[in-house]
């Protein structure tokens, strides 16, 4: 996960941090939840935990955007390279959605 943060009230410049979190389906939230812990604050010594919920329609929008980018062609090789290792999981998702299981 890449976090870009820009100041809202008091602009302190733009800083980028990379963090790896866990990504899982939450039945209680009915959403995919990305959790990352111990992210250092950009302007102080504070540490933050982030939980980012992505609802199924938002995930569908991301998949649709990826498909549209691939359909357009052009400079989508980076996207193809990123998704190719996950083809088995993507096909399992397609199969489950088509069969309704």
N, C-alpha and C positions, 0 to 999 in steps of 0.2 A: 504494500500500500504506500502510495506517495501522498504526503500531506503538504499542500501549499497553503500558507496562511498569510493573509494580508490584513493589516490593521483596520478595524472598523471605526472606532472612535479616535484612537491615537495611533497614527500610522508610524510603525517602527520598521518599515521596509518589508521585503518579501524574503521568506526563508523556506527552504524545502528540507523535509526529513523523510527518510524511508523506514518503514516498519513492517514487520511480518506479523499478521494476526491470524486468528482462527476464523474460519468461515463455515457456518453450519446452518441447517434449517432449524428454526424454533417453532414448534407446534403451538406453543402458547402465544407467541407474537404473530403467528402465521406469516412469517417473513424469514428471509435469509439474514443472519446476523454476522457481521464482521466485528470481531472483538480484538482490540489491540491494547496492550497494557504498558504502563510506564513510559509514556511518551513525554520527553522533556519539553517544557514550555519554550516558546521561541524567545521570550524577553525576560524570563526570570528563572529561578532554579526550581520552580514548581514542576511536578510530575502529574500527568493526566492519564486517565483510562478512557478509551473511546469505544462505544457500542454503536455501530451503524446498521440500522435495519433497512433491508432492501426488499420491498414487497414484490410478489410475483409479477405484477404488471410492470413494475420498474425493470425487473430482470428481463422480461419479454421485450421491453423497449430497447434495452442494451443489445439483446440478441438481434432484434430487428435492425438496429443501427449497424451492427457488424455485418449482417447479411447484405444490407444496402451498400455498404462500403465495398464489399467483395464483388457485388454485382456491377458496380461502376468500373471495377478494374483499376487501372492506374497504378498508384503506388501503394498497393495493399499487401505486398509480399511480407511485410513485417507482421501484419495481422494473421496472414496464413501461417507463417512460421510459429506464431504464438499459440494459435488454436490447434494446429496439427497434432501435437502430442495428446490432446484431449478428445480426439475424434471418437474413441470408444465410448467415453462418457456422454458425449453429445448424441451419439447414435442411440445409446440406452435411453436418454431423455426423449428423443424423437419416438422411439418404439413405445415407451410408456404412455406418451401423450396420444399417439395414434390408436393404441389398443385400449386406452383408458384404464390401464392397470398400474 
